[in-house]
Amino acid sequence: MFLEVSTPALLFPAISLLFLSYTNRFLHLSALIRELHGQWAERGDCLARQQIENLRKRLVLIRFMQLLGALSLLLCVVSMVSVMAEAQWLAMPSFAAALFLMGASLASLVWEIWISGGALRILLAAMEEKKP
């Protein structure tokens, strides 16, 4: 199989959109954590503490997603430079690794989305406990 420079270049728009999405998730979580920290500091709210634990896990995952995405982008660049240097022996494995890392980044996104539902379950459980 022969790899052309345009093939790894196809990942650039996807990776850019992923980074935008990941950054938005990170900024939203940061604001939420600051708000919950304020609630916890004011009232010592146990519910806020549970939420903060959930958000801590999500932040770790988002940083991991960003790292995998950045490595994927770097390997795309290596692959493109290798194609231009006519080093197919390096272009193919680096492109395959870039695809694998992008897949791992997306899998981490799915996991983070699943965990984000846990935060909502905590709120719903608290509301059910306070039913009249």
DAFENPE-V431763 format. One record per helix or strand of 3 or more residues. SS is the DSSP state (H for helix, E for strand). FROM is the first residue (numbers start at 0). TO is the last residue. If there is no record, write none. Layout:
ss->SS from->FROM to->TO
ss->SS from->FROM to->TO
This chain:
ss->H from->4 to->8
ss->H from->10 to->42
ss->H from->45 to->83
ss->H from->87 to->128
